[in-house]
Amino acid sequence: MRCERLQDISDEDCLQEGIAKRKWDVWGLNIGGEHVTNIGKTPQLAFEYLIDKINGKGTWESNPYVWVYDYKLIEK
């Protein structure tokens, strides 16, 4: 667990949050395996749209501190 600013999210972390690449280098949301919409030219632009949609317009711009939880799959 670590603390970072919202806008410091990496492209890899955006993918783990549900952002997916679509044809023609356009990014969007992938919910339940279904691509919902084309919303950005980079993973971060698509994630910015998602954050503002969920938490209200201006959330991305305010760049709040967030807690980041990393998980690791352990096989038995």
URZITA-V132899 format. One record per pair of residues at least 6 apart in sequence whose C-alpha atoms are under 6 Angstrom apart, sorted by the first residue. I is the first residue (numbers start at 1). J is the second residue. D is the distance in whole Angstrom. If there is no record, write none. Layout:
# URZITA-V132899
i->I j->J d->D
i->I j->J d->D
This chain:
# URZITA-V132899
i->1 j->68 d->5
i->1 j->69 d->5
i->2 j->67 d->6
i->2 j->68 d->5
i->3 j->66 d->6
i->3 j->67 d->5
i->3 j->68 d->6
i->4 j->65 d->5
i->4 j->66 d->6
i->5 j->63 d->6
i->5 j->64 d->6
i->5 j->65 d->4
i->5 j->66 d->6
i->6 j->63 d->5
i->6 j->64 d->6
i->6 j->65 d->6
i->7 j->63 d->6
i->11 j->43 d->6
i->14 j->43 d->6
i->18 j->29 d->6
i->18 j->30 d->5
i->19 j->28 d->5
i->19 j->29 d->5
i->19 j->30 d->6
i->20 j->27 d->6
i->20 j->28 d->6
i->20 j->29 d->6
i->20 j->30 d->6
i->21 j->27 d->5
i->26 j->40 d->6
i->26 j->41 d->5
i->27 j->38 d->6
i->27 j->39 d->6
i->27 j->40 d->5
i->27 j->41 d->6
i->27 j->43 d->6
i->28 j->37 d->5
i->28 j->38 d->5
i->28 j->39 d->5
i->28 j->46 d->6
i->29 j->35 d->6
i->29 j->36 d->5
i->39 j->46 d->5
i->40 j->46 d->5
i->48 j->60 d->6
i->52 j->59 d->6
